[in-house]
Amino acid sequence: MSQDQAFAFAILLGALALFAWGRLRYDVVAALALGAAVALGLVPGADAFAGFGHPAVITVALVLMISHGLKQSGLVERMAGMLAPLTGPLLLHIAALTAVVAVASAFMNNVGALALMLPVALATAAERKRSPALLLMPLAFGSILGGMTTMIGTPPNVIIATFRADYAGAPFAMFDFSPVGVAVAAVGVVFVALVGWRMIPAERRAQNPPQQLFAIDDYLTEIEVGKSSPLVDERLEETKAFDDAAVDVIGLIRHGSDRPISVPRQPLKAGDVLLVRGDPEALEPLMAKLDLKLAQKPSAHLKGDELTLAEGVVSPGAALEGRGLRYLRRRTGGALAVVALARQGRPPRGRLTGQTFRAGDVLLLHGQGDALDDWFATLGLLPLAARGLSLGQKRRMGLALGVFAAAILTMTLGLAPAPVALAFAVIAYVLLDVLPLRDLYREIDWPVVVLLGAMIPVGGALQETGAAALAADAVARLSAGAGPLLVLAFVLVLAMFLSDVINNVATALVMAPIAIGIADRLDANPDSFLMAVAVGSSCAFLTPIGHQSNTLVMGPGGYRFGDYWRMGLPLEAAIVAVGVPMIAFVWPL
């Protein structure tokens, strides 16, 4: 092993360890890896940022823009509206939601499709008096499965398509992923609908359905004791005021302290702030009766009749992630207030002002009704209640579909490369007002763009130094006599494992050059091994951190970290059983 190869392996292993550790965001890890590669001379300084001009990076950004345009057009809402007759029997309910989100995810961003279907799932759960936990994990898994079926369905497929161009002279086409992807997605959807949901823990499946569209009934809320409250001069341990309410007092803040204390024995005073756990809806009559008010309030200039409550989940990479109430107040100018917070189906410890928001947190916000949609988009919150689109947007559904279909046809016929066809589609969306100019860059997942742009030169260094070939040699030696089909299965399973602990984009970037090297050592078809990487990179079903879709449903569904593998592990086994022979059939070894 040469010195450069040792450096390349050290950077790769260090990056994988940091990805799995999760304390640093994946784009920061990628930037550190790129910096190390440049410092050690593995990547020339002049080429350090060449990755940001790579077709894969441009294609991913354009797909996210088009995804937002399709979302704005009302297309998925129309598909969801057709579900009403199919939500009666439980199996049909789960199958219909999962299938619709899978189809939508084939042509738009996975998280975007899930975000549109999330309110539909919660609304139909309430209507049918079913626990959201029955629907939301299947919904998240369906959004991941659907992305496998086309080149633009998920970023790993875009990466694999462009990697193929490096050795074959032409990338994978739009629907080259479909024969294997559709078979795997179909089996996955059937498994989730018939068997998978039964593996969700019984206590989660038995959770009470939301009475309205709110999925969480176990929030942390802060309420302030008013001067005329009958609680003044009473001891909480003696008062019966909360006995009949569906709330529990779990702490108290006094004299402006930032730290809550346990319920004191001394009498309550006006201005004391109580930490309350329970359903915010149950608080309303109690607050009026006891002269209590929300400790977190919007600015006083907003009129009372303009205010409303709205519930949203913090999306991965959102502006709110890693920040707290002070940032929210500063960013919104006091126009929004956090009434309550729930994390993984339960209230967090400590007071609201000390919380740092995480992906998957569910916030109950108080603010001006007609501005909530804009604030949700700005802050990166996904609404848990359905929000209708304007008639003007719905009238552009045909335009949105027509432009997108033209771009797909252009790509399929080879008339233009994918980035060019998609770029013209975005320009058409802007000119036709399908996608407002102010929203053009709103849905781009910039951390993923940075991850791609930084890791592509690092992946190139693995190939240039021969480190990828060295890894491929090691795998070929270990699997000597096993046969190409078993090695193919090993590559797919390894990609699955990595995607459950690190970002799926990073998995594809790391595994693609190694897979090509393995195919060369075995004198096998590299296309088969790249397809195995594509499928494996998209199979993040074992943890809530493996894919953004899994993270987003954790709070609304009330899931725990260990709930995912129960359905995810047998699903991944089924995918291996179907995916390996399908890859070998469609892309002969």
N, C-alpha and C positions, 0 to 999 in steps of 0.2 A: 504493500500500500504506500503510495507516494504521500508527500507532505500535503499537497493540495487536496488529495482525496481524504486524508485524515481531517483536514480543516472543513471540507464539505460535509463529511459525516457528523462532525461536532456541531456545526451550525444546524443541520437537519434535526439531530437528536435534541439539541437545546430548544429549537423551535417547537418540536412536538411536545416536549415536556412543559413548556410554557403554555401552549395551546390547551393541554390537558389540565394544567393547574388552574386556569381560568381567572386568575387575579388580574391579569393584564388583558385588555381587549385584543381580539385577534389581529386587528389592523396594526396595533402597536407592536405586537410580537413579530408580524411580518416586516415592519419597518426596521426593527432591531436585527432581524436576520439579514435583511438587505444591507444594512450598515456594516454588519460584521463581514459579509461577503466582499464588500468593496474595500474595507480596511485590510483584509487579508489578501487582497489582490485576485480573488476568484472572479470578480465582476469588474471590468474596467470602469473607471469613474465616468467616462463619457457615456456608458451604456446603463448607468444606474437607474435611470428613469425611463428607459426604453419600453419597459413593460406596460406603462400607461398608454402607449400607443398600440398595444397588441390588439388584434381583432377581437379576442375573447373579452377584454375589458370594455371595449366600445360596444360590443353586442350586448353584454349584460346590462350596461347603462341604458341602451336604447330599448331593450325588452321591458325594463322597469317603467320607462316613460309610456310605452304603448300599453302596458298593463294598467297604468293609471287612467289612460284614455278610455280603455274598455270599461273600467270600473265606473268612470263618470258617465258613460253612455247609458247605463242602466241595463246592460246585457245580462249580467249575472242575476240582478233583481228579477228580471223577466223569467229567467230559468227557475229561480227560487219560487216565484209565484205559482209555477206549475206543480209545485210539490204538495199543495194543500190536500188534494184527494189521496195522497200516498202516505200520509202520516198516521193512519189509523192503527193497523197492526204494528207492533214494535219492530219486528224484523224488517218490514217494508219501510218504516220510518228511518231506521238506521241506514238501510241500503240506499234509499233515495238520496238522503243528504250526502252520504259518502260518494256516491256515483256522480252527483252534480258537481261537487267540489273537485273531484278527480278530473272530470272533463274540462272544467274551467282552468285547472292548474296546468293542463297540457299546453295552453296558449297564453297564459299570463303568469305573473309571479305567484308562487305558492302561497306566500303570506297574504298577498292581496286577495286571492280567491278565498282564503280562510276568513279574512276580515269581513268580507261581504256576506259570507254564509253564517258567521257566528251569531249575529242577531236573529237570523231566521231559525237557527237551531234552538236558541233560548226561547224564542216566541212559541215555537211549536212544542217545546218541552212543557212550557207553562200551560198551553192549551190542552195538551194530552195528559197533564198531571204526571209527568215523568221527570226523573232526576236528570239534570243537565249532564251528569257524569256518564250516563248511558250513551250520549250523543257526541260529546265534544272530543274525546280521544279518537273514536272512529273518524270524526271529521278531520282532525289534524293528520291522522295517518293517510286518509284519502287524498289530502292536498299534496302530501309527499309522493304518494304512489302515482298520481296523475302527472307529476313533473317529469317522470322517466320516459314518457311516451313520445316526446318531440325534442328536437334540438334546442328550442328556446324555452322548454318547460322548466328547466332548472339550470343554474350556473355550471354545475359539474358537466352537464352534457355539452355546453358551449365550449368548455375547456377541452374536453375529450375530442370534440369535432375539430378544433384548431390544431391540437397535437397531431392528429392524423395527417394534416397537411404537411407537417415537417418531414415525414418519411414517405408518404404516398403521393405527394404533390397536389392533393385535393382534400378538402375537409369532408367530414361526414355531412350528408345533406339533411334537410329539414326532417324528413320522415324515415331516415335510416335507423333511427332509434325505435321506431314504432312497432315492428314485428315482435321484438323481445319485450319492449316496454309495455305494450298493450296486453300481452299475455300475462306478464308479471302483475300489472295493475289490476287486471280482471280477477286473477286468482286472489290478490290481496283484498280487493273490495268484497268478494264473496266470502272470504275467510272472516273478515272483520264483521260483516253483517250477520253471518250464521253462527260463528263460534267465538270470535275475538271478544266481543262485548261481554260475554259471560265470564271472562277472566278478570274483568275489573272487580276489585274487592267488593264484597257484598255490602259493606257499610257505605261505600260510595254510591253504589247503585240504589240504595234505599234512602238516600238523602231526599229531604222534602223538595219538591219542585218549586221554583220561584212563583210567588203569587202574581207578581207583575213580570216585567222583563228583567228584574234584578236577580242575578244568580247567586249572590252572596247574602247570607243573613247573619254573619258573624263578624261585624265590623268593629273597628276601634274608633270611637267618637269622643270629642271633648265638648263638654257643656259647662257653662258658667252659671253660678248661683246668683240670681238677681237680688236686689236690696229688699224687695217685698216678698221674697220666696218664703213659704212656710218651713223650709229646711233650715233657715238661719236659726242658729242657737240650738239646733237639734244634733244629736249624735247619730252618725250613719248606722252604727251597729244596733241602734234602738229604733230608728224610724221604720215605719211600715209602708212608706210612700212608694217604694219600688217593688213591693211584694207581688203585685198583680201585673207588672210589666215584664215583657220578654227581654229584659236587659239586666246586666249585672254591673255594679260599680266595682272596678278593680283597682282604683288608685285615685290620688288627689294631688293637685299642684297648688301650692300656696305661696303667696308673696312673690309672684313672678319667677319662681324657681324653674329651672329647666328640667329638673328631675322629679318624677312622680314619687310620692311616698305611699305606703300602704294606708288603708282607711284609718284615720286617727280616732282616738277616743275622745278628744276634745271637741266641742261643738263646732259646727260649720259656720263660716262667715260669708258675708256678701263678697263676691269676687273670687271665691274659691272655684277652681276648675276641676270637675270630676271626669275621670277617664271611665268611659262606659263601653261595655262590650255587648253587642246584640244587633237586632234588626233596626236600622234607622227609621223604618216606617212606624215601629212601635213607640218611638221617642216623641212623635209629634204631639199626641194628646197629653203625654206626661209633661212635656216642656211647657205647654200652655197652662196646665193645671198648677205646676210648681214654680212658675216664673223662672224658667231656665232658658238660656239662649246659647246658640252655637258659639264656641270660643273662636272658631275660624270663620270669618265673614268676608264677603266681597266688599269692595269700596262702598262708602256710604252714598256716593253720587248715583248709584244704580237704584232705580225705583223698584219697590217691592213687587209690583204686578208684572215686571219684566223678568223676574228671576225664576229659575227652574232648577231641578236636580237632574243630573245626568251621570251615568255610570260608564266608565271606560277602563280598558286594560292597557298597561304600559307595554308598548311593543319593544322588542330588542333593538338597540341602537337608537332609541328615541331620545329627543332632547331632554326629557325628564330623567332618563336612566342615569343613576349615579349622582343625582342632585336631590335637593329637598325643597321644603316649603318656601324658603327664602328665594330660591331661584324662581319658583312658580309665581310668587307674588311680584317679583321684579319683572319677569318676562311678560306677565299679563297686565301689569300696572294695577294690580289689585282687583281686576275684573272677575277673577275666579277665586274660589275658596275651596279647600279640601275639607269636606264635611266628615268623611270617614275613609278608612284605608283597611283593606284586607289583603293578606299575603298567604298564598297556598291554602285558601279556604278558611283562614283563621286570622285574628288580629295579631299584629306584631307586638313585641314588648316595648315598653317605654312610651313616651308621648309623641304626638304627631310632629311637633317641631324638631324632634331629634331624629326623625326617620330619613333615610336615604332611599329613594325610590329604586325598585329593581324591576327588570323585565318580568312580566306576568303579574305584577301588583294590580289590584283592582281599586280604583279611586271613585268615590262618590263626590261629585263636584257641584258647587252651587254657583250659578252665574246667569248671565243674560242669555235667554233662550235662543234668540236669532243669531248669536255670535258663537254658540257652542261648537258648531261644526268646524268653523275656521280655527278655533282654539284647539280642538281635538287634533286637527291635521298639523298645526304648528308644533304642538307639544309631542306628537307621536303617540296619541292615544287612539285605541280602536273602540268605537262605541259598542256597548252591549245591548242597546235598544235600536230597533230599526229606524233609519232616518231616510225619509223619502227624498227622491231627487226631483228637480224641477221639470216641468213639462218640456221646456226647451232642451234640456239635456236628453230626455227620452226620445225626442224627435230626431236626435242625431245618432240613434242606435244603428240605423241603416248605413249612415255614412261611416261610422266607426268600423262596422263589420266589413263594408265594401273595401275600404282602404287597407284594412288588415289582410283581407283575403287576397287582394292584389299583391301585397308584399310577400305573402306566403307563396303565391303562384310564381312570382318572379324568382324567388329563391329555389323553389322546387324545379323549375325549368332550367336553372343555371344561367338565367339572363343577367344576374348581378349577384355579387357576394352578399352574404347575410347582413353585414354591417351597412352596406350601401342601401339595400332594399328597406331595411328597418329605418334607416335615417330618413329616407324619402317619406316613409309612412308617418314618422313623427312630424316632419315638416308639414305634411298634409293635414294632420290632426290640429296643428296650431293654426294654419290658414283657414281651416273650416270651423274653427272654434269648438272642436271636439275636446281639445285639451287647452284650457286657458293658459296663456303665456306665463302668468304668475305662478302656475302650478307645474311648470315644465320640469323643474328639477326637484320638486318636493318629494317624490316617491323614490328617488335614487338612493340606494343603500350605500352611502359613501364609504363606510368601513369595509364593505365587501369589495368596492372598487379599489380602495387602497391595498387591501389584502392581495387582490389579483395583481395589481401593478407592481407590488413589491416582491411577491413570491415568484413571479414568472422569471425574472433574472436569476433568482436563487435556483429554481429548477433547471435553468439553462446551465448554471455552474455545475450542477450534479452531473449533467451529461458531458460537458466540456472537459471536466477533470477525470471522467471515467468512473466516478463514484457510483452512478446509476448502473453502469455495466458490471461493476464489482458486486453490487447488491444482487443483480440478476444472476450472476455466476453462482453466488452463494445459494440462492433459491434453487437453481437448476441442479447443483450438486446434492442438496438436501433431498430433492425430490427425484433423484435418479431412479429410474425403473418404475416410477409411479404412473407415468403416462400423461400426456398433455391435458386430458380431461380433468384429472384429479388436480393438476397444477392450476388449471383454470378455476376450479372450485376454490382452491386455496387463495388465489388472488382476490376472488369475489368476497370471500369471508374476511380476509384481512382488510379490505377496503371498508366492509361493513363495520368491523371493529373500530377502525380509526375514526369513521364518521360519527360513531356514538360518543367519542371522547374529544374530538377536535372538530373544527368547522368542516363541512362537506366540501367546500371549495378548496381548502388546504389539502384535504384528503386526495382529491383529484389531481392537484398539482404535484403532490409528492409521488403518488402511485403511478401516474401515466408514464413517465420515462422509465421507471423500473419495470412496468408491465411490457413495454416495447422491448426492453433488454431481455426479459425472460422469453418472450416469443422468439427472438433471434437465436437464443441459446438452444431452444427446443426445435428450431427450424419450423415453427408453427406460424399461423396467420396472426399478425399483430392486431388486426381488427377485432378478433375474438377476445383478446386480452384487454383491449381498450374498452370494449363493451362490458366486460366483467367489472372493470373499474367504474364505469359509468353507473351500472346498476348498484354496485356495492356502496359507492359514495352517496347515493341517494337513500340508502336504507338506514336511517338514524331513528330507530324505534325503541331503543332500550332505555333512554334517559330523557328527561325534559330539556337537557341542555344540548342534545345532539342536533336539534333543528329548531328554528324559530317558531314553527307551527306548534311544536310540542310545548314550548315555553308559554305561548300565548293562551293555551287552554288550561294551563295548570291552575290558575286562580279561579276563573269562572267555573271550572269543573270540580273544584275542591279536591284535586288529586294530590297525592304525596309523591316524593321522588321515586320511591320503590314501586309505584303502581304501574309504571310504563313497561317494564320488562315482562310483566305477566302476560300482556297481550303481544308485546313486541318480539319476544324471543321465539315463540312458535310461528309468528308471522315471518320473521327472517328465515327460519328453517324452511317454511313453505316456498319462500322466494328463491332460496338456493336450489330446492328440489325442482322447481319449474324453470328458473333462470338459466342454470348451467346447460341442460339439454337443449333449451331454446336457442341459446347463443351458439352452441355447437352445430345446430341444425341450420340456422340462418347465416352464420358466418363460419363455415366449415374450418376445422383446425388444420 
